[in-house]
């Protein structure tokens, strides 16, 4: 894709988990992403479990439970509902007091 060429994030499709991590690291660096990136297993088990199609936004709490699941996007993405869910998850996590 031309945007990938512009951003210099062109990689062969990884065939092993370590390669996938390397691609994620390189993309995060090249694109200036400043938040942690999570990398799915090579068999895409997380993608399969959370059914990424149609697009959805999930908030996962510190216990690994789903704290929020949006309606299908992009029209189902409601920033106010997401903000409320993030506030609930952060306020219920005793270790997150410094994150507000």
N, C-alpha and C positions, 0 to 999 in steps of 0.2 A: 504494500500500500504506500502511496506517496507520502502520507503523514508519517509513517514509520521511517521512511528514508529521510525526511526532513528532520525528524527528532533523533536520527541515528540509533534506532532500536530495531535492527534487523537481525534475526537469529534463526538458525535452523530449529525445527521442532524438536525439543528435548526428548530423548528416549530413556533417560534415567533420572531419578529424583535429584541427584547432585547437579546434573546439567540444568534442571528446572530451577533450582535454587540460584545457580550462577546467572541465569537469564533474569530472574526476578531482581537480584542484586544489581545487575548492570542496568536494567530498566529504571529501577528506583534512583540510581545515581544519575543516569543520563537525564531523567525527567525531573530531578530535584524533589522527589517525593520524600517528605520528612516524617512520615508516620510508618509504623511497622507494617511490613508486607507479610501476609501469610501465604504459604505455598502448599497447594494441594498435592496429594500423593500422585504418582505417575499414572495410576489407574483412575484418577479423577473421582475418588470416592466421595469427597466433600461436595463437589459439583453435583454428583448424582443424588446424594442425600438431600441437598437443599434445593434441588430443581431450579437451577438458575434461569430457566426459561419458562414463562416470560420473566423479564428482569424483575427482581425484588430487592428490597433493602432489608437486611437483618441486623438486629442488635443482639449480641450474645453477652450474657452476664458473666460474672467472674466464676460462676459454677458451671459454665458451659451450656446453660439453658438459653433457649430463645426468649429474649425479653421483648422483642418486637419483630413483626413480619409485616412488611408493607403490602398493599394491594399491588397487582401487576403494574409495572411501569411502562412508559414514563408517566402516564396520566394518574396512576395510583400513588405516586410519590407525593406525600403531603408533608412538607417540612415541619409544620407545627406538631403533627403526630410523632414524627421522628424526634424532634426536640424534647417533647414530653417523655418519650420512652427513654431517651438518653439520660434525662434528669432523674427519672425513677431508678434506672439501673445504677447510676453513679451514687445517688443518695442512699441506696440500699447496700452498697459495698463499703464496709468499714475501712478497707485499705485504700479507698479512692479519695479521701478527704482533701488531699492536696491537689486534685485534678480539676477543681472547679474554676 
